[in-house]
Amino acid sequence: MKIISNGVAYSVHVHGEGEPLLLLHGFTGSSAAWDFLIGEVSSQFQLIMVDIIGHGDTDSPANPDRYRIEKAAEDLRNIINDLGYKSVHLLGYSMGGRLALTFACIYPEMVRTLLLESSTPGLRTSEEREARRLQDSNLAAKIKTGGIEDFVDYWENIPLFASQKLLPKHRRQLIRKGRLQNSVIGLSNSLLGMGTGSQTSWWDHLAELEKPVLLITGEADKKFSSIASAMQKILPDCERQIFYDAGHALHVEEPEKFGKIISEFLLKHIRRRKHGN
């Protein structure tokens, strides 16, 4: 279905029944990243799978400012309201995790639980953010100059995704096909408007986030494992799950284990809430 928020037509797929679980994919991805959860997980929860602005079948506006992460969070609020929910469980991966955390900090009353896969609250200092904005600006220019296929060739070979090279060939081809379906304007503007350097740093807000939070990282992903360890020390109600022999994209590398872990976490906290604990 399409849901319009502030002039942007969002592609939203809904599967299953039960408490709502809103799913946010990573940069260059789409809602199809979560198709593996349709079946066992969607028999327990209603999956709300959103193509983030600039990705998949959602619109890709020409103005980078429209991609600002606070505006994307407002869009999520409108989508949730349009679907008739007051609150949801929220799961985000990488860029989608940054958006999920942003949403939870701005609209905490709309979040039941928060699950973050390989994500970050942002960069702590203005100097770090400025350096990252320059890096993202250069990357956006690379997309505009070389086109999608050239960029995907580059993106597939960054160290962050080294462990994905161990996946079967047909799965790697499927991931590549999805990345290639994105647009130049959508990806370049996502980097400019929603990149880690452009977003607000939420580190100082973590202590106020009194929601059950699950942080999921891969042992081989040293950077995001370190970030998760730092986050865990600050968040009031936080659990960690570490996937050994896995990297950045756990839902891609170990989908069955991933589905089991998120289901168990959600069911545990649903029971806890119902019993008033």
N, C-alpha and C positions, 0 to 999 in steps of 0.2 A: 504494500500500500504506500501511498504518498501522503505525507503530512507537511503542511506549509507552516513554517515558523519565520516570522519577520521577512517574508518574501523569498525564502529559500525552501525549495521542495526537497524534503528528506525522504529517502527510501527506507522503509521500516518493514521488517518481516517478523511476524508473531507466530510462535509455535507452542503447542502444549497447553496444559492447564495447571493451576496452582498459584502460589505466590509469585509475583513478577520478578524476573531477573533480567536487568538491562545489560547488554553486552556491547563493549566498545573495542574495536579492533585497533591495530597499530598502523603506523605510517606506511603507505603504499598498499594497504590491505583493503578489506571490505567486510561486510557482515557475513559473507560466505566463509570467513575464517572459522566461524562457530558452528558450521553445519554438522560437525561431528558430534555435537551435543544433542542434536535432534534424535529422539529415540528414548534412551534410558533417562537422560536428564530432563527432557521435555515432558516425560510422564509424571514428573514430580513438581516441576516449575513451569510457569509460562515464560518462555524465552522471548525477549524483545531485542531483536538484532538490528542495529542502526548502522547505516552507511554514514560515517562522519562527513561533515562538509568538505567538499573537494575530492571525495573518494567514492568509488563504486557508482551507483545510480543516483546519488544525491547531487544537487546542483553544485557547480564550481563558479562562484561569482568572480568578476574581474578585479574587484577591490580587495587587496590583501587584508585591509582592516576588518572586513566582514568575518575573517577567519580567527580573530582574536579569541583566545580560549574562554574568556568570560562570556563572550557572545555565543560561543558554541554551547557553553553550559546553560545559558538562558534558553537556547533552542531545545536542549534536552528537557528542561523544565516544561516547556510548552508541549513537547511530544508526550511526556508522561501525563500531563493534564488532559491532553486530547484523548488519550487512551482510557481515561477515567480513573487513574490511580492517584492517590495522595502521596505514596512513597513506594520505593522499589529496593530490592537488593541490586547492587551495582558492581559489575566486574569489568575491569579495563586492563588492556595489555599495552605496555610501552607508551606511545603517544596517547592511546585510549585510556591508559592508567593515569596519565597526567590530567586528562580531561575529567576522568572519574573523580580524582582527588579534588580538583578544582570545584566540581559540582558539589561534592560533599562539604567543602569548606564554605561555600556560598549558600547552599540550601540544605543544611544538616537535617532539618525536619523531614526532608523527602528521601532520606537514605536509611534503610533498615540495617544493612550490613555492607561493608566495602571490601572488595577483593581486588588486590593489585598484583598483576603479574609483570615482573621486570620493569618497575616504574620508579619515578622519582618525584619529589615535591618541587623540583626546580633547582636553580643554582642560587647559592647563598649570597654572593656578593654582586654588586653592580659591575665590577670589573670582569667577573666571570661571564655575566650575562652579555656584556658588550662584545666580548671575544666570541661568544657563541653566536650572537646575531650576525657578526661578520662572516663566520663560518657558514651559517645557514643561508646568508645572502649569496655567497659564492656558489653554494650548492644549487640554489634556486636558479642562478644564472646558467649553471651547467645544464640543468634540465631544459631551459628555454633555448639554449644554443644547440645542444646535441640531440634533443628529443627524448621520448620515453624509453625506447629500446636501449639507447646508449647509456641512459641513466640506470636502468634496471641491471644492465651488465655490470656497471660499477657497484651498485647497491648490493648485489648478490655476493660480491667478493670482499666486502668490508669485514674486518676481524670479528665483529659482533655476531655475524651469521656463519662463522666457520664450521660450527657443529652441524649445521643444516646440510653440509655437503655429504654427511654420512647417511642421509635419508635415501630411500629408494628413488630411482630415477623418475618414476612416474609421479611421485609426490612432489619432487623438486620442480618438475615441469608444470604441475598444477598450480603451485605457488607462483611460478614465473608468469603463467598465463594470466592470473589474477592481477599481478602487478602491472602487466602490460596494458590492461584494460583501463587504467587510470589516464587522466589527461595531463598535459603539460601545465596548463593554468591551475588545475586543482592541486597538483603536488607542489609546484613552486610557491603558490600562495599559502599552502599549508605550512611550509617551512618559514615563510616570512611572517605570517600572522600567528601561528600556533607553535612555533619552534620553542625549544627549551629556553633559549635566550630572550624570547619575547614575552614569555609568560611571567606572572607574578610568582615569587618564591613563597611556598606555603610552609616552609620549615617552622616558622614561628607560630603557626596555627595548629600544628599537630597535637600539642598538649591539650587543646580544647576540643578535639574531635573524639567525643565520648561515644563512639560506635564500635561494635565488634569489627575488627580489621584483620584480614588475612593477607600476608605478604608472601608471594611465591617467587622464588628465583632458582636459577640453575647454578650448580657449584662451579661450572666452567666459566660462568659470566661473573668474573671477579668484581667488576665495577658496580653492577647492580646488586650483587650480594652484599657488598660493603655499604651501599646506600640503604638497603633493607635493614641491615644490622643497626645502623644509626637511627633509622626511623623507629625501629622496635623499642629502642630505649626511651623514646619520647611519647609514643602513642599510649593512651591509658588502657586500652583493651585490645591487645594485639597478639596474633599468633604468626609463627613462621613455618613455611614448608620449603625445604631445600631439595631439589631434584639432583641427585648425584649423576655424573656422566651426562649432563645436559647443559645447554647454553642459555641463550636469551629467550627463545620462543618455545616455552615448555608445552604449550597447547598443540604445537606442531610436532615436536620431537617425541612427546609421550602423551598422546591424546587420551588414552584410556585411563591412565593414572591421574591425569589432570581432571577429567570429568568426575572421577571417584572422589578426589580430594575436595573439590568445590561443593559437591553434593553433600558430603559428610559435614563440612563446615556449616553450610546453610541449614541443614536439618537440625544440627546440634543447637544452633542459636535460635531457630524457630521454636524448638522445644523449650529452651531456656526462657524465651520471652513469654511463652504461653503459661509457664509455671511461675512467672514473676521473679525469676532469679537474675 
